[in-house]
């Protein structure tokens, strides 16, 4: 079972992750970069009727993965350099947590082992296309997603997914739902006054005021709450929104 947690702008959703991260049978979803975007699984599903387009998307993504895997393997050969970089990343994360600038549920960067899972599925997918076989796209990529979600805890029964669901991406509407099934969606709402205080604590008054003046998406918290409420309700001001 996938438990999808969604908050908006320092809503406190990370507290749920902290509450359950040490619980047996519950895994915390790792970072997954191959789901949305022009070269992600969502693009492959959107191009389900165009085999040539699917092949092009998969080949580009596989080439990117192979490049990252090769780079990581070269880095690991230089053991001292690899350990130095790992310590640098750990120090940066620790300093960020002390400043309050890193989300409590922020996952570590993807590992070479996770990239190898992605590459394996892409290679098999390309082989199926080249063989002219009919593939149940949703079932195939759902299996990939489940393997990635439970990669760090294969024996767990549930996985908590925080900020890994492309809920606000209109291109993924109707696509992410079957990939994550079965799932429960938990939307975290925070008292507006407390929410505003946390935003100011994290970003400072000057940055918040500048974003309000410029009309940026991350400006006034009321605008963010309104946008999320509108989309969560299944509609947008400019058209149909994601259906939940």
C-alpha positions as CSV (number, residue, x, y, z in Angstrom):
1,X,0.0,0.0,0.0
2,X,1.3,3.5,-0.9
3,X,0.5,6.3,1.5
4,X,0.8,9.6,-0.4
5,X,1.4,12.7,1.7
6,X,0.9,16.1,0.2
7,X,1.5,19.5,1.8
8,X,2.0,22.9,0.3
9,X,4.8,25.3,1.3
10,X,6.0,24.3,4.8
11,X,2.7,22.7,5.7
12,X,4.4,20.4,8.2
13,X,3.9,17.2,6.1
14,X,7.5,16.2,7.0
15,X,6.4,15.7,10.6
16,X,4.4,12.7,9.5
17,X,7.5,11.2,7.9
18,X,9.5,11.8,11.1
19,X,6.7,10.2,13.1
20,X,6.8,7.0,11.1
21,X,10.3,6.7,9.7
22,X,11.5,4.3,12.4
23,X,8.4,2.2,12.4
24,X,8.7,-1.4,11.3
25,X,7.0,-2.4,8.0
26,X,6.9,1.3,6.9
27,X,9.4,2.5,4.3
28,X,10.2,6.1,3.3
29,X,10.1,6.6,-0.5
30,X,13.4,7.5,-2.0
31,X,13.9,10.3,-4.5
32,X,12.7,9.2,-8.0
33,X,13.6,11.4,-10.9
34,X,12.3,9.3,-13.8
35,X,8.6,9.7,-13.3
36,X,7.5,13.1,-14.7
37,X,9.2,15.4,-17.2
38,X,9.8,15.2,-21.0
39,X,11.9,12.0,-20.6
40,X,10.0,10.3,-17.8
41,X,7.5,7.5,-17.5
42,X,4.7,9.9,-17.8
43,X,5.9,10.9,-21.3
44,X,6.1,7.2,-22.3
45,X,2.5,6.6,-21.2
46,X,1.3,9.8,-23.0
47,X,2.9,8.5,-26.2
48,X,1.4,5.0,-25.8
49,X,0.1,5.0,-29.4
50,X,3.4,6.1,-31.0
51,X,6.0,3.4,-30.8
52,X,8.7,5.5,-32.5
53,X,8.2,8.3,-30.0
54,X,8.4,5.9,-27.1
55,X,11.6,4.4,-28.5
56,X,13.2,7.9,-28.8
57,X,12.1,8.9,-25.2
58,X,13.4,5.6,-23.7
59,X,16.7,5.8,-25.6
60,X,17.4,9.3,-24.5
61,X,16.6,8.5,-20.9
62,X,18.7,5.3,-21.0
63,X,21.7,7.2,-22.4
64,X,21.5,9.8,-19.6
65,X,21.3,7.0,-17.0
66,X,24.3,5.1,-18.5
67,X,26.3,8.4,-18.4
68,X,25.5,9.0,-14.7
69,X,26.2,5.3,-13.9
70,X,29.6,5.5,-15.6
71,X,30.5,8.7,-13.9
72,X,29.5,7.3,-10.5
73,X,31.6,4.2,-11.1
74,X,34.6,6.3,-12.0
75,X,34.2,8.3,-8.8
76,X,34.1,5.2,-6.7
77,X,37.4,4.0,-8.2
78,X,38.9,7.1,-6.6
79,X,37.9,6.0,-3.1
80,X,39.3,9.0,-1.3
81,X,37.5,11.5,-3.6
82,X,34.3,9.6,-3.4
83,X,34.4,9.6,0.4
84,X,35.2,13.3,0.4
85,X,32.2,14.1,-1.7
86,X,29.9,11.9,0.5
87,X,31.2,13.7,3.6
88,X,30.7,17.1,1.9
89,X,27.1,16.2,1.1
90,X,26.5,15.0,4.6
91,X,27.9,18.2,6.0
92,X,25.8,20.4,3.7
93,X,22.7,18.5,4.8
94,X,23.6,18.8,8.5
95,X,24.2,22.6,8.1
96,X,20.9,23.0,6.3
97,X,19.0,21.2,9.0
98,X,20.6,23.4,11.6
99,X,19.5,26.5,9.7
100,X,16.0,25.0,9.3
101,X,16.4,25.2,5.5
102,X,16.1,21.6,4.6
103,X,12.7,19.8,4.6
104,X,12.5,17.2,7.3
105,X,11.6,14.5,4.8
106,X,14.1,15.4,2.1
107,X,15.4,12.2,0.6
108,X,19.1,11.5,-0.1
109,X,20.2,11.7,-3.7
110,X,19.5,8.7,-6.0
111,X,22.1,5.9,-5.8
112,X,23.7,4.0,-8.6
113,X,21.7,0.9,-7.5
114,X,18.5,2.8,-8.1
115,X,19.7,4.0,-11.5
116,X,20.5,0.4,-12.4
117,X,16.9,-0.5,-11.7
118,X,15.7,2.3,-14.1
119,X,18.2,1.2,-16.8
120,X,17.1,-2.4,-16.5
121,X,13.4,-1.5,-17.0
122,X,14.3,0.8,-19.9
123,X,16.4,-1.9,-21.6
124,X,13.6,-4.5,-21.3
125,X,11.1,-2.0,-22.5
126,X,13.1,-1.2,-25.6
127,X,13.6,-5.0,-26.2
128,X,9.8,-5.5,-26.1
129,X,9.3,-2.7,-28.6
130,X,11.9,-4.0,-31.0
131,X,10.3,-7.4,-30.8
132,X,7.0,-6.0,-31.7
133,X,5.3,-7.2,-28.5
134,X,2.2,-5.7,-27.0
135,X,3.0,-4.4,-23.5
136,X,0.6,-3.4,-20.7
137,X,2.2,-0.1,-20.2
138,X,0.5,0.8,-16.9
139,X,1.2,-2.6,-15.3
140,X,4.8,-2.6,-16.5
141,X,5.7,0.9,-15.2
142,X,3.6,0.3,-12.0
143,X,5.9,-2.6,-11.3
144,X,9.0,-0.4,-11.9
145,X,7.6,2.3,-9.5
146,X,6.9,-0.2,-6.8
147,X,10.4,-1.6,-7.0
148,X,11.8,1.9,-6.8
149,X,9.6,2.9,-3.9
150,X,10.5,-0.2,-1.8
151,X,14.1,-0.3,-3.0
152,X,15.5,0.7,0.5
153,X,13.1,-1.6,2.4
154,X,11.9,-4.5,0.3
155,X,10.3,-6.2,3.3
156,X,8.0,-3.3,4.2
157,X,4.3,-3.4,3.8
158,X,3.6,0.3,3.4
159,X,5.6,3.1,1.9
160,X,5.2,6.8,2.7
161,X,5.6,9.0,-0.3
162,X,6.1,12.7,0.5
163,X,6.5,15.3,-2.3
164,X,7.2,12.5,-4.8
165,X,3.8,12.6,-6.5
166,X,3.3,14.9,-9.5
167,X,-0.1,16.0,-8.2
168,X,0.2,19.6,-9.5
169,X,1.5,18.7,-12.9
170,X,-1.4,18.9,-15.4
171,X,0.6,16.7,-17.9
172,X,0.5,13.8,-15.3
173,X,-3.2,14.1,-14.5
174,X,-4.9,10.7,-15.0
175,X,-1.4,9.1,-15.3
176,X,0.0,9.1,-11.8
177,X,-3.1,7.6,-10.2
178,X,-3.0,4.1,-11.7
179,X,0.8,4.0,-11.3
180,X,0.5,4.5,-7.5
181,X,-2.4,2.2,-7.0
182,X,-3.3,1.0,-4.4
183,X,-2.9,4.2,-2.5
184,X,-4.3,6.5,0.2
185,X,-3.9,10.3,-0.2
186,X,-3.2,12.4,2.9
187,X,-3.4,16.2,2.4
188,X,-1.8,18.1,5.2
189,X,-3.4,21.4,6.1
190,X,-1.9,23.8,8.6
191,X,-3.4,26.7,10.6
192,X,-2.8,29.8,8.3
193,X,-1.2,31.9,11.1
194,X,1.2,29.1,12.1
195,X,1.8,28.4,8.4
196,X,2.8,32.1,7.8
197,X,5.1,32.1,10.8
198,X,6.9,29.0,9.5
199,X,7.4,30.6,6.1
200,X,8.8,33.7,7.7
201,X,11.1,31.6,9.9
202,X,12.4,29.6,7.0
203,X,12.8,32.4,4.4
204,X,12.9,35.6,6.4
205,X,10.6,38.7,6.1
206,X,12.6,40.3,3.3
207,X,12.3,37.4,0.9
208,X,8.6,36.8,1.6
209,X,7.9,40.5,1.1
210,X,9.8,40.6,-2.2
211,X,8.0,37.5,-3.5
212,X,4.7,39.2,-2.6
213,X,5.6,42.3,-4.4
214,X,6.7,40.5,-7.5
215,X,3.6,38.3,-7.5
216,X,5.6,35.2,-7.6
217,X,4.0,31.8,-7.1
218,X,5.6,31.5,-3.7
219,X,4.4,34.9,-2.6
220,X,1.4,35.5,-0.3
221,X,0.5,32.2,1.5
222,X,-3.2,33.0,0.8
223,X,-2.5,32.7,-2.9
224,X,-0.8,29.4,-2.4
225,X,-3.7,28.0,-0.3
226,X,-6.2,29.2,-2.8
227,X,-4.3,27.6,-5.7
228,X,-4.0,24.3,-3.8
229,X,-7.6,24.3,-2.7
230,X,-8.8,25.0,-6.3
231,X,-6.7,22.2,-7.7
232,X,-7.4,19.7,-5.0
233,X,-11.1,20.4,-5.6
234,X,-10.7,19.1,-9.2
235,X,-10.8,22.4,-11.1
236,X,-8.6,25.3,-12.1
237,X,-9.3,28.9,-13.0
238,X,-8.0,28.3,-16.5
239,X,-9.5,24.8,-17.1
240,X,-9.9,21.4,-15.6
241,X,-7.5,20.5,-12.9
242,X,-6.2,17.2,-11.7
243,X,-8.8,14.7,-10.5
244,X,-8.3,13.1,-7.1
